[in-house]
Amino acid sequence: MPFIDFEEVKSRVSIEQAAKLLNLETKSVGSQLRAACPACKGPDRSLVITPAKGLFYCFTSKTGGDQIALVAHINGVNVQEAAQQLSGTAKATVPQPEKGQFKPLDYLEAEHMAVEAVGFDAETAKTLGVGFAPRGIMAGLVAVPVRLEDGTLAGYIGITEAKLPKTFHLTPTNVVSFPKRTA
């Protein structure tokens, strides 16, 4: 394995950024972030991240450390591999949810001016599951669900100021579609 300067990696990637890369759904509690530990399958508040100290602690496994240790813990790899993942020299092995494992974000606000600003009226946004995310990993973005052909939620994309072209329209199945172009 090539040499990885842990201090350099930690200076480039904060513990909050590491948590986002790991897709941890954190909630702010005072000066800490709390989440369920996906590695330990612990309860909602089993994982605590203290950004001011750059540290985490998992109460289920009774382990903690910095952002490199956090990636190692969640991904089940050693610290060398975790540092490579954070530095971008190795392909991240963030566990991907299985089909149907994504849950709709119930806190999205369809009746928000940011939703209207990107081109959705409130009724259409509610129908499609589009909304402004006031918290979570997509905080401050308009979250648009991405679905598989069978309708299964595959995830979300976040948009900020983009405007939908006037050529977008809703089909009877409530799917945004593009008009066909001819050459």
Secondary structure in CASP SS format (residue, H / E / C, confidence):
PFRMAT SS
TARGET T0000
AUTHOR 0000-0000-0000
METHOD secondary structure of the structure
MODEL  1
M C 1.00
P C 1.00
F C 1.00
I C 1.00
D C 1.00
F H 1.00
E H 1.00
E H 1.00
V H 1.00
K H 1.00
S H 1.00
R H 1.00
V C 1.00
S C 1.00
I H 1.00
E H 1.00
Q H 1.00
A H 1.00
A H 1.00
K H 1.00
L H 1.00
L C 1.00
N C 1.00
L C 1.00
E C 1.00
T C 1.00
K E 1.00
S E 1.00
V E 1.00
G C 1.00
S C 1.00
Q E 1.00
L E 1.00
R E 1.00
A E 1.00
A C 1.00
C C 1.00
P C 1.00
A C 1.00
C C 1.00
K C 1.00
G C 1.00
P C 1.00
D C 1.00
R C 1.00
S C 1.00
L E 1.00
V E 1.00
I E 1.00
T E 1.00
P C 1.00
A C 1.00
K C 1.00
G C 1.00
L E 1.00
F E 1.00
Y E 1.00
C E 1.00
F C 1.00
T C 1.00
S C 1.00
K C 1.00
T E 1.00
G E 1.00
G E 1.00
D C 1.00
Q H 1.00
I H 1.00
A H 1.00
L H 1.00
V H 1.00
A H 1.00
H H 1.00
I H 1.00
N H 1.00
G C 1.00
V C 1.00
N C 1.00
V H 1.00
Q H 1.00
E H 1.00
A H 1.00
A H 1.00
Q H 1.00
Q H 1.00
L H 1.00
S H 1.00
G C 1.00
T C 1.00
A C 1.00
K C 1.00
A C 1.00
T C 1.00
V C 1.00
P C 1.00
Q C 1.00
P C 1.00
E C 1.00
K C 1.00
G C 1.00
Q C 1.00
F C 1.00
K C 1.00
P C 1.00
L C 1.00
D C 1.00
Y C 1.00
L C 1.00
E E 1.00
A C 1.00
E C 1.00
H C 1.00
M H 1.00
A H 1.00
V H 1.00
E H 1.00
A H 1.00
V C 1.00
G C 1.00
F C 1.00
D C 1.00
A H 1.00
E H 1.00
T H 1.00
A H 1.00
K H 1.00
T H 1.00
L H 1.00
G C 1.00
V C 1.00
G E 1.00
F E 1.00
A C 1.00
P C 1.00
R C 1.00
G C 1.00
I C 1.00
M C 1.00
A C 1.00
G C 1.00
L C 1.00
V E 1.00
A E 1.00
V E 1.00
P E 1.00
V E 1.00
R E 1.00
L C 1.00
E C 1.00
D C 1.00
G C 1.00
T C 1.00
L E 1.00
A E 1.00
G E 1.00
Y E 1.00
I E 1.00
G E 1.00
I E 1.00
T C 1.00
E C 1.00
A C 1.00
K C 1.00
L C 1.00
P C 1.00
K C 1.00
T C 1.00
F C 1.00
H E 1.00
L E 1.00
T C 1.00
P C 1.00
T C 1.00
N C 1.00
V C 1.00
V E 1.00
S E 1.00
F C 1.00
P C 1.00
K C 1.00
R C 1.00
T C 1.00
A C 1.00
END
